[in-house]
Amino acid sequence: MDKYTKKLSEQLVSLKENVAKYHKGEFTGWAVSHRFRSLNGAGSMTIPGEMIFFCDKEFTTCGGYEVDKFENFAKILKAVDEATSDEDIIDYFREDSFLL
């Protein structure tokens, strides 16, 4: 646990810079949810999947994420944005067991 806490501490500056850059609280594009089912290599139906795509206003640039992974990412952005100290961030990761 101490090894991962030290590694996270070393990355906090970069993490906070990225959150400040990408988490501005406003979104001026499109968020598109897509649910799907598909066949796997054996020809049987897979478990349904769900993706969320974020696109600019013109739909020229889009990025997609699995919904559960995006939700975890959004929680991390919010926690880092609202933290008042580095220790708050480290405690958040410890309590919610995202990386530690």
N, CA, C and O atoms as a Tinker XYZ file with bonds, in Angstrom:
   400  protein
     1  N      0.824000   -1.180000    0.000000    73     2
     2  CA     0.000000    0.000000    0.000000    64     1     3
     3  C      0.876000    1.254000    0.000000    63     2     4     5
     4  O      0.585000    2.222000   -0.704000    81     3
     5  N      1.941000    1.231000    0.788000    73     3     6
     6  CA     2.832000    2.385000    0.855000    64     5     7
     7  C      3.491000    2.649000   -0.490000    63     6     8     9
     8  O      3.691000    3.803000   -0.871000    81     7
     9  N      3.833000    1.575000   -1.218000    73     7    10
    10  CA     4.457000    1.716000   -2.530000    64     9    11
    11  C      3.536000    2.483000   -3.479000    63    10    12    13
    12  O      3.988000    3.379000   -4.192000    81    11
    13  N      2.251000    2.134000   -3.491000    73    11    14
    14  CA     1.311000    2.798000   -4.386000    64    13    15
    15  C      0.999000    4.215000   -3.940000    63    14    16    17
    16  O      0.797000    5.096000   -4.777000    81    15
    17  N      0.958000    4.449000   -2.632000    73    15    18
    18  CA     0.727000    5.796000   -2.118000    64    17    19
    19  C      1.873000    6.704000   -2.530000    63    18    20    21
    20  O      1.644000    7.851000   -2.915000    81    19
    21  N      3.111000    6.206000   -2.454000    73    19    22
    22  CA     4.270000    6.997000   -2.866000    64    21    23
    23  C      4.200000    7.310000   -4.359000    63    22    24    25
    24  O      4.474000    8.436000   -4.775000    81    23
    25  N      3.833000    6.316000   -5.161000    73    23    26
    26  CA     3.739000    6.520000   -6.604000    64    25    27
    27  C      2.662000    7.546000   -6.935000    63    26    28    29
    28  O      2.872000    8.415000   -7.781000    81    27
    29  N      1.512000    7.452000   -6.277000    73    27    30
    30  CA     0.438000    8.423000   -6.497000    64    29    31
    31  C      0.896000    9.815000   -6.081000    63    30    32    33
    32  O      0.622000   10.789000   -6.783000    81    31
    33  N      1.582000    9.923000   -4.962000    73    31    34
    34  CA     2.078000   11.226000   -4.500000    64    33    35
    35  C      2.988000   11.868000   -5.535000    63    34    36    37
    36  O      2.947000   13.081000   -5.738000    81    35
    37  N      3.805000   11.058000   -6.185000    73    35    38
    38  CA     4.723000   11.572000   -7.211000    64    37    39
    39  C      3.963000   12.051000   -8.452000    63    38    40    41
    40  O      4.466000   12.902000   -9.186000    81    39
    41  N      2.772000   11.524000   -8.695000    73    39    42
    42  CA     2.001000   11.867000   -9.885000    64    41    43
    43  C      0.936000   12.941000   -9.632000    63    42    44    45
    44  O      0.233000   13.332000  -10.564000    81    43
    45  N      0.805000   13.416000   -8.410000    73    43    46
    46  CA    -0.270000   14.352000   -8.081000    64    45    47
    47  C     -0.206000   15.653000   -8.872000    63    46    48    49
    48  O     -1.247000   16.149000   -9.303000    81    47
    49  N      0.962000   16.213000   -9.074000    73    47    50
    50  CA     1.076000   17.473000   -9.817000    64    49    51
    51  C      0.522000   17.306000  -11.222000    63    50    52    53
    52  O     -0.268000   18.128000  -11.686000    81    51
    53  N      0.934000   16.246000  -11.897000    73    51    54
    54  CA     0.457000   15.978000  -13.245000    64    53    55
    55  C     -1.049000   15.716000  -13.253000    63    54    56    57
    56  O     -1.758000   16.202000  -14.134000    81    55
    57  N     -1.536000   14.956000  -12.284000    73    55    58
    58  CA    -2.961000   14.648000  -12.188000    64    57    59
    59  C     -3.770000   15.935000  -12.022000    63    58    60    61
    60  O     -4.781000   16.121000  -12.699000    81    59
    61  N     -3.335000   16.820000  -11.130000    73    59    62
    62  CA    -4.057000   18.068000  -10.890000    64    61    63
    63  C     -4.014000   18.983000  -12.121000    63    62    64    65
    64  O     -5.004000   19.647000  -12.430000    81    63
    65  N     -2.886000   19.020000  -12.818000    73    63    66
    66  CA    -2.789000   19.825000  -14.048000    64    65    67
    67  C     -3.766000   19.321000  -15.102000    63    66    68    69
    68  O     -4.444000   20.117000  -15.752000    81    67
    69  N     -3.843000   18.007000  -15.274000    73    67    70
    70  CA    -4.759000   17.439000  -16.264000    64    69    71
    71  C     -6.219000   17.675000  -15.890000    63    70    72    73
    72  O     -7.041000   17.958000  -16.762000    81    71
    73  N     -6.546000   17.562000  -14.619000    73    71    74
    74  CA    -7.923000   17.823000  -14.199000    64    73    75
    75  C     -8.274000   19.282000  -14.458000    63    74    76    77
    76  O     -9.365000   19.576000  -14.945000    81    75
    77  N     -7.371000   20.193000  -14.141000    73    75    78
    78  CA    -7.634000   21.618000  -14.393000    64    77    79
    79  C     -7.825000   21.884000  -15.884000    63    78    80    81
    80  O     -8.632000   22.729000  -16.271000    81    79
    81  N     -7.096000   21.174000  -16.701000    73    79    82
    82  CA    -7.169000   21.365000  -18.147000    64    81    83
    83  C     -8.464000   20.808000  -18.736000    63    82    84    85
    84  O     -9.062000   21.436000  -19.610000    81    83
    85  N     -8.903000   19.641000  -18.271000    73    83    86
    86  CA   -10.029000   18.955000  -18.902000    64    85    87
    87  C    -11.351000   19.037000  -18.147000    63    86    88    89
    88  O    -12.401000   18.769000  -18.731000    81    87
    89  N    -11.331000   19.393000  -16.890000    73    87    90
    90  CA   -12.561000   19.419000  -16.102000    64    89    91
    91  C    -12.941000   20.872000  -15.861000    63    90    92    93
    92  O    -12.630000   21.442000  -14.816000    81    91
    93  N    -13.616000   21.462000  -16.837000    73    91    94
    94  CA   -13.964000   22.873000  -16.754000    64    93    95
    95  C    -15.404000   23.103000  -16.356000    63    94    96    97
    96  O    -15.823000   24.249000  -16.191000    81    95
    97  N    -16.175000   22.033000  -16.198000    73    95    98
    98  CA   -17.538000   22.184000  -15.733000    64    97    99
    99  C    -18.562000   22.522000  -16.799000    63    98   100   101
   100  O    -19.752000   22.619000  -16.500000    81    99
   101  N    -18.126000   22.703000  -18.033000    73    99   102
   102  CA   -19.091000   22.969000  -19.095000    64   101   103
   103  C    -18.774000   22.086000  -20.289000    63   102   104   105
   104  O    -17.619000   21.738000  -20.532000    81   103
   105  N    -19.788000   21.738000  -21.014000    73   103   106
   106  CA   -19.615000   20.876000  -22.170000    64   105   107
   107  C    -20.458000   21.449000  -23.291000    63   106   108   109
   108  O    -21.650000   21.699000  -23.110000    81   107
   109  N    -19.849000   21.660000  -24.450000    73   107   110
   110  CA   -20.563000   22.293000  -25.556000    64   109   111
   111  C    -20.536000   21.420000  -26.799000    63   110   112   113
   112  O    -20.282000   21.903000  -27.903000    81   111
   113  N    -20.794000   20.164000  -26.618000    73   111   114
   114  CA   -20.834000   19.239000  -27.742000    64   113   115
   115  C    -21.980000   18.267000  -27.561000    63   114   116   117
   116  O    -23.058000   18.632000  -27.093000    81   115
   117  N    -21.731000   17.030000  -27.936000    73   115   118
   118  CA   -22.745000   15.994000  -27.857000    64   117   119
   119  C    -22.257000   14.836000  -27.003000    63   118   120   121
   120  O    -21.087000   14.458000  -27.071000    81   119
   121  N    -23.148000   14.276000  -26.200000    73   119   122
   122  CA   -22.886000   13.032000  -25.479000    64   121   123
   123  C    -23.886000   12.015000  -26.031000    63   122   124   125
   124  O    -25.098000   12.214000  -25.948000    81   123
   125  N    -23.370000   10.934000  -26.589000    73   123   126
   126  CA   -24.212000    9.935000  -27.231000    64   125   127
   127  C    -24.030000    8.596000  -26.521000    63   126   128   129
   128  O    -22.911000    8.103000  -26.380000    81   127
   129  N    -25.142000    8.017000  -26.079000    73   127   130
   130  CA   -25.109000    6.717000  -25.429000    64   129   131
   131  C    -25.469000    5.649000  -26.460000    63   130   132   133
   132  O    -26.397000    5.821000  -27.250000    81   131
   133  N    -24.725000    4.550000  -26.441000    73   131   134
   134  CA   -24.962000    3.471000  -27.409000    64   133   135
   135  C    -24.950000    2.132000  -26.678000    63   134   136   137
   136  O    -23.948000    1.756000  -26.071000    81   135
   137  N    -26.086000    1.410000  -26.742000    73   135   138
   138  CA   -26.177000    0.065000  -26.168000    64   137   139
   139  C    -26.156000   -0.932000  -27.309000    63   138   140   141
   140  O    -26.727000   -0.693000  -28.373000    81   139
   141  N    -25.487000   -2.058000  -27.072000    73   139   142
   142  CA   -25.352000   -3.018000  -28.157000    64   141   143
   143  C    -25.190000   -4.437000  -27.632000    63   142   144   145
   144  O    -24.862000   -4.662000  -26.467000    81   143
   145  N    -25.431000   -5.383000  -28.529000    73   143   146
   146  CA   -25.122000   -6.793000  -28.312000    64   145   147
   147  C    -24.378000   -7.247000  -29.561000    63   146   148   149
   148  O    -24.582000   -6.700000  -30.645000    81   147
   149  N    -23.539000   -8.221000  -29.412000    73   147   150
   150  CA   -22.791000   -8.717000  -30.567000    64   149   151
   151  C    -22.499000  -10.204000  -30.399000    63   150   152   153
   152  O    -22.680000  -10.772000  -29.323000    81   151
   153  N    -22.049000  -10.811000  -31.472000    73   151   154
   154  CA   -21.647000  -12.212000  -31.412000    64   153   155
   155  C    -20.173000  -12.293000  -31.061000    63   154   156   157
   156  O    -19.370000  -11.491000  -31.537000    81   155
   157  N    -19.821000  -13.258000  -30.231000    73   155   158
   158  CA   -18.401000  -13.466000  -29.929000    64   157   159
   159  C    -17.801000  -14.412000  -30.970000    63   158   160   161
   160  O    -18.491000  -14.810000  -31.909000    81   159
   161  N    -16.566000  -14.766000  -30.821000    73   159   162
   162  CA   -15.871000  -15.632000  -31.772000    64   161   163
   163  C    -16.494000  -17.006000  -31.919000    63   162   164   165
   164  O    -16.328000  -17.650000  -32.956000    81   163
   165  N    -17.213000  -17.470000  -30.899000    73   163   166
   166  CA   -17.848000  -18.779000  -30.952000    64   165   167
   167  C    -19.246000  -18.709000  -31.572000    63   166   168   169
   168  O    -19.915000  -19.732000  -31.713000    81   167
   169  N    -19.686000  -17.503000  -31.941000    73   167   170
   170  CA   -20.982000  -17.345000  -32.576000    64   169   171
   171  C    -22.158000  -17.215000  -31.628000    63   170   172   173
   172  O    -23.309000  -17.213000  -32.063000    81   171
   173  N    -21.879000  -17.104000  -30.327000    73   171   174
   174  CA   -22.985000  -16.909000  -29.386000    64   173   175
   175  C    -23.033000  -15.438000  -28.946000    63   174   176   177
   176  O    -22.045000  -14.712000  -29.059000    81   175
   177  N    -24.181000  -15.021000  -28.451000    73   175   178
   178  CA   -24.398000  -13.637000  -28.068000    64   177   179
   179  C    -23.583000  -13.292000  -26.822000    63   178   180   181
   180  O    -23.523000  -14.075000  -25.873000    81   179
   181  N    -22.963000  -12.128000  -26.834000    73   179   182
   182  CA   -22.205000  -11.660000  -25.675000    64   181   183
   183  C    -23.134000  -10.902000  -24.729000    63   182   184   185
   184  O    -24.284000  -10.619000  -25.064000    81   183
   185  N    -22.624000  -10.585000  -23.563000    73   183   186
   186  CA   -23.362000   -9.750000  -22.617000    64   185   187
   187  C    -23.532000   -8.373000  -23.267000    63   186   188   189
   188  O    -22.592000   -7.871000  -23.883000    81   187
   189  N    -24.715000   -7.751000  -23.144000    73   187   190
   190  CA   -24.910000   -6.430000  -23.752000    64   189   191
   191  C    -23.869000   -5.432000  -23.237000    63   190   192   193
   192  O    -23.473000   -5.476000  -22.073000    81   191
   193  N    -23.445000   -4.555000  -24.103000    73   191   194
   194  CA   -22.484000   -3.530000  -23.741000    64   193   195
   195  C    -23.106000   -2.151000  -23.836000    63   194   196   197
   196  O    -24.156000   -1.975000  -24.454000    81   195
   197  N    -22.456000   -1.176000  -23.224000    73   195   198
   198  CA   -22.921000    0.204000  -23.320000    64   197   199
   199  C    -21.709000    1.119000  -23.369000    63   198   200   201
   200  O    -20.792000    1.017000  -22.555000    81   199
   201  N    -21.730000    2.003000  -24.334000    73   199   202
   202  CA   -20.642000    2.966000  -24.521000    64   201   203
   203  C    -21.223000    4.371000  -24.463000    63   202   204   205
   204  O    -22.403000    4.582000  -24.741000    81   203
   205  N    -20.376000    5.328000  -24.098000    73   203   206
   206  CA   -20.756000    6.732000  -24.174000    64   205   207
   207  C    -19.709000    7.419000  -25.044000    63   206   208   209
   208  O    -18.507000    7.237000  -24.853000    81   207
   209  N    -20.179000    8.201000  -25.989000    73   207   210
   210  CA   -19.306000    8.913000  -26.913000    64   209   211
   211  C    -19.471000   10.408000  -26.698000    63   210   212   213
   212  O    -20.586000   10.901000  -26.523000    81   211
   213  N    -18.351000   11.128000  -26.714000    73   211   214
   214  CA   -18.366000   12.580000  -26.599000    64   213   215
   215  C    -17.846000   13.148000  -27.907000    63   214   216   217
   216  O    -16.750000   12.813000  -28.356000    81   215
   217  N    -18.651000   14.015000  -28.510000    73   215   218
   218  CA   -18.320000   14.575000  -29.820000    64   217   219
   219  C    -18.394000   16.092000  -29.759000    63   218   220   221
   220  O    -19.141000   16.659000  -28.962000    81   219
   221  N    -17.611000   16.739000  -30.611000    73   219   222
   222  CA   -17.713000   18.188000  -30.700000    64   221   223
   223  C    -19.018000   18.569000  -31.407000    63   222   224   225
   224  O    -19.746000   17.692000  -31.871000    81   223
   225  N    -19.315000   19.864000  -31.492000    73   223   226
   226  CA   -20.586000   20.327000  -32.067000    64   225   227
   227  C    -20.822000   19.823000  -33.478000    63   226   228   229
   228  O    -21.957000   19.539000  -33.858000    81   227
   229  N    -19.757000   19.711000  -34.251000    73   227   230
   230  CA   -19.873000   19.321000  -35.656000    64   229   231
   231  C    -19.764000   17.821000  -35.884000    63   230   232   233
   232  O    -19.826000   17.374000  -37.029000    81   231
   233  N    -19.604000   17.041000  -34.838000    73   231   234
   234  CA   -19.400000   15.592000  -34.924000    64   233   235
   235  C    -18.157000   15.238000  -35.755000    63   234   236   237
   236  O    -18.144000   14.220000  -36.447000    81   235
   237  N    -17.125000   16.067000  -35.686000    73   235   238
   238  CA   -15.892000   15.761000  -36.414000    64   237   239
   239  C    -14.885000   15.032000  -35.536000    63   238   240   241
   240  O    -14.030000   14.308000  -36.045000    81   239
   241  N    -14.976000   15.213000  -34.236000    73   239   242
   242  CA   -14.084000   14.545000  -33.298000    64   241   243
   243  C    -14.926000   13.876000  -32.227000    63   242   244   245
   244  O    -15.723000   14.530000  -31.555000    81   243
   245  N    -14.746000   12.562000  -32.067000    73   243   246
   246  CA   -15.503000   11.815000  -31.061000    64   245   247
   247  C    -14.569000   10.855000  -30.329000    63   246   248   249
   248  O    -13.619000   10.336000  -30.915000    81   247
   249  N    -14.837000   10.628000  -29.068000    73   247   250
   250  CA   -14.106000    9.643000  -28.279000    64   249   251
   251  C    -15.108000    8.812000  -27.507000    63   250   252   253
   252  O    -16.076000    9.351000  -26.970000    81   251
   253  N    -14.892000    7.514000  -27.443000    73   251   254
   254  CA   -15.833000    6.637000  -26.778000    64   253   255
   255  C    -15.230000    5.918000  -25.597000    63   254   256   257
   256  O    -14.036000    5.618000  -25.578000    81   255
   257  N    -16.063000    5.643000  -24.608000    73   255   258
   258  CA   -15.636000    4.971000  -23.392000    64   257   259
   259  C    -16.717000    3.989000  -22.968000    63   258   260   261
   260  O    -17.900000    4.240000  -23.199000    81   259
   261  N    -16.335000    2.883000  -22.355000    73   259   262
   262  CA   -17.309000    2.009000  -21.725000    64   261   263
   263  C    -17.928000    2.798000  -20.576000    63   262   264   265
   264  O    -17.219000    3.495000  -19.851000    81   263
   265  N    -19.235000    2.694000  -20.406000    73   263   266
   266  CA   -19.947000    3.520000  -19.442000    64   265   267
   267  C    -19.386000    3.375000  -18.027000    63   266   268   269
   268  O    -19.183000    4.378000  -17.343000    81   267
   269  N    -19.133000    2.153000  -17.582000    73   267   270
   270  CA   -18.640000    1.976000  -16.208000    64   269   271
   271  C    -17.258000    2.589000  -16.021000    63   270   272   273
   272  O    -16.975000    3.152000  -14.964000    81   271
   273  N    -16.398000    2.489000  -17.022000    73   271   274
   274  CA   -15.069000    3.102000  -16.923000    64   273   275
   275  C    -15.174000    4.620000  -16.923000    63   274   276   277
   276  O    -14.451000    5.295000  -16.190000    81   275
   277  N    -16.076000    5.159000  -17.745000    73   275   278
   278  CA   -16.255000    6.613000  -17.768000    64   277   279
   279  C    -16.781000    7.120000  -16.430000    63   278   280   281
   280  O    -16.337000    8.161000  -15.947000    81   279
   281  N    -17.723000    6.393000  -15.825000    73   279   282
   282  CA   -18.262000    6.817000  -14.536000    64   281   283
   283  C    -17.173000    6.871000  -13.472000    63   282   284   285
   284  O    -17.143000    7.799000  -12.664000    81   283
   285  N    -16.276000    5.881000  -13.463000    73   283   286
   286  CA   -15.147000    5.902000  -12.524000    64   285   287
   287  C    -14.232000    7.084000  -12.806000    63   286   288   289
   288  O    -13.770000    7.751000  -11.881000    81   287
   289  N    -13.970000    7.344000  -14.084000    73   287   290
   290  CA   -13.126000    8.468000  -14.475000    64   289   291
   291  C    -13.747000    9.798000  -14.029000    63   290   292   293
   292  O    -13.044000   10.675000  -13.527000    81   291
   293  N    -15.057000    9.943000  -14.212000    73   291   294
   294  CA   -15.747000   11.169000  -13.808000    64   293   295
   295  C    -15.672000   11.369000  -12.295000    63   294   296   297
   296  O    -15.535000   12.500000  -11.829000    81   295
   297  N    -15.761000   10.284000  -11.524000    73   295   298
   298  CA   -15.634000   10.375000  -10.070000    64   297   299
   299  C    -14.248000   10.867000   -9.676000    63   298   300   301
   300  O    -14.105000   11.685000   -8.767000    81   299
   301  N    -13.228000   10.363000  -10.368000    73   299   302
   302  CA   -11.853000   10.786000  -10.077000    64   301   303
   303  C    -11.688000   12.267000  -10.386000    63   302   304   305
   304  O    -11.125000   13.008000   -9.580000    81   303
   305  N    -12.176000   12.712000  -11.555000    73   303   306
   306  CA   -12.089000   14.130000  -11.904000    64   305   307
   307  C    -12.726000   15.004000  -10.826000    63   306   308   309
   308  O    -12.152000   16.009000  -10.408000    81   307
   309  N    -13.909000   14.610000  -10.388000    73   307   310
   310  CA   -14.621000   15.388000   -9.375000    64   309   311
   311  C    -13.860000   15.407000   -8.053000    63   310   312   313
   312  O    -13.732000   16.459000   -7.426000    81   311
   313  N    -13.358000   14.257000   -7.627000    73   311   314
   314  CA   -12.632000   14.179000   -6.356000    64   313   315
   315  C    -11.384000   15.040000   -6.372000    63   314   316   317
   316  O    -11.098000   15.737000   -5.399000    81   315
   317  N    -10.637000   15.000000   -7.466000    73   315   318
   318  CA    -9.408000   15.801000   -7.563000    64   317   319
   319  C     -9.764000   17.281000   -7.612000    63   318   320   321
   320  O     -9.102000   18.101000   -6.976000    81   319
   321  N    -10.804000   17.625000   -8.363000    73   319   322
   322  CA   -11.228000   19.018000   -8.496000    64   321   323
   323  C    -11.671000   19.594000   -7.155000    63   322   324   325
   324  O    -11.407000   20.762000   -6.869000    81   323
   325  N    -12.340000   18.795000   -6.334000    73   323   326
   326  CA   -12.880000   19.281000   -5.067000    64   325   327
   327  C    -11.907000   19.150000   -3.894000    63   326   328   329
   328  O    -12.171000   19.685000   -2.817000    81   327
   329  N    -10.802000   18.457000   -4.084000    73   327   330
   330  CA    -9.843000   18.235000   -2.991000    64   329   331
   331  C     -9.213000   19.552000   -2.549000    63   330   332   333
   332  O     -8.938000   20.434000   -3.362000    81   331
   333  N     -8.995000   19.662000   -1.250000    73   331   334
   334  CA    -8.341000   20.859000   -0.722000    64   333   335
   335  C     -6.870000   20.620000   -0.420000    63   334   336   337
   336  O     -6.135000   21.558000   -0.113000    81   335
   337  N     -6.432000   19.344000   -0.506000    73   335   338
   338  CA    -5.024000   19.027000   -0.261000    64   337   339
   339  C     -4.662000   17.737000   -0.984000    63   338   340   341
   340  O     -5.537000   16.978000   -1.403000    81   339
   341  N     -3.373000   17.501000   -1.124000    73   339   342
   342  CA    -2.906000   16.252000   -1.721000    64   341   343
   343  C     -3.360000   15.045000   -0.898000    63   342   344   345
   344  O     -3.673000   13.987000   -1.443000    81   343
   345  N     -3.387000   15.223000    0.409000    73   343   346
   346  CA    -3.810000   14.115000    1.281000    64   345   347
   347  C     -5.270000   13.737000    1.033000    63   346   348   349
   348  O     -5.636000   12.567000    1.137000    81   347
   349  N     -6.110000   14.737000    0.702000    73   347   350
   350  CA    -7.511000   14.438000    0.360000    64   349   351
   351  C     -7.584000   13.505000   -0.844000    63   350   352   353
   352  O     -8.391000   12.575000   -0.867000    81   351
   353  N     -6.749000   13.752000   -1.831000    73   351   354
   354  CA    -6.740000   12.933000   -3.046000    64   353   355
   355  C     -6.267000   11.521000   -2.728000    63   354   356   357
   356  O     -6.877000   10.544000   -3.162000    81   355
   357  N     -5.191000   11.414000   -1.977000    73   355   358
   358  CA    -4.660000   10.103000   -1.609000    64   357   359
   359  C     -5.692000    9.333000   -0.793000    63   358   360   361
   360  O     -5.886000    8.137000   -1.012000    81   359
   361  N     -6.356000   10.006000    0.146000    73   359   362
   362  CA    -7.397000    9.356000    0.944000    64   361   363
   363  C     -8.544000    8.876000    0.064000    63   362   364   365
   364  O     -9.092000    7.798000    0.295000    81   363
   365  N     -8.907000    9.660000   -0.933000    73   363   366
   366  CA    -9.986000    9.271000   -1.838000    64   365   367
   367  C     -9.652000    7.957000   -2.534000    63   366   368   369
   368  O    -10.494000    7.062000   -2.607000    81   367
   369  N     -8.435000    7.838000   -3.042000    73   367   370
   370  CA    -8.042000    6.610000   -3.731000    64   369   371
   371  C     -7.972000    5.435000   -2.766000    63   370   372   373
   372  O     -8.319000    4.312000   -3.133000    81   371
   373  N     -7.533000    5.676000   -1.554000    73   371   374
   374  CA    -7.484000    4.607000   -0.554000    64   373   375
   375  C     -8.888000    4.130000   -0.216000    63   374   376   377
   376  O     -9.138000    2.925000   -0.181000    81   375
   377  N     -9.806000    5.058000    0.032000    73   375   378
   378  CA   -11.148000    4.710000    0.466000    64   377   379
   379  C    -11.937000    4.006000   -0.649000    63   378   380   381
   380  O    -12.652000    3.039000   -0.386000    81   379
   381  N    -11.812000    4.472000   -1.851000    73   379   382
   382  CA   -12.596000    3.913000   -2.944000    64   381   383
   383  C    -11.862000    2.842000   -3.726000    63   382   384   385
   384  O    -12.402000    2.293000   -4.687000    81   383
   385  N    -10.653000    2.543000   -3.332000    73   383   386
   386  CA    -9.866000    1.437000   -3.913000    64   385   387
   387  C     -9.789000    1.459000   -5.430000    63   386   388   389
   388  O     -9.838000    0.402000   -6.060000    81   387
   389  N     -9.668000    2.642000   -6.035000    73   387   390
   390  CA    -9.539000    2.707000   -7.485000    64   389   391
   391  C     -8.195000    2.147000   -7.934000    63   390   392   393
   392  O     -8.131000    1.263000   -8.789000    81   391
   393  N     -7.132000    2.667000   -7.352000    73   391   394
   394  CA    -5.803000    2.265000   -7.805000    64   393   395
   395  C     -4.995000    1.587000   -6.720000    63   394   396   397
   396  O     -4.061000    0.845000   -7.022000    81   395
   397  N     -5.327000    1.821000   -5.486000    73   395   398
   398  CA    -4.503000    1.290000   -4.396000    64   397   399
   399  C     -5.044000   -0.021000   -3.892000    63   398   400
   400  O     -4.474000   -0.612000   -2.975000    81   399
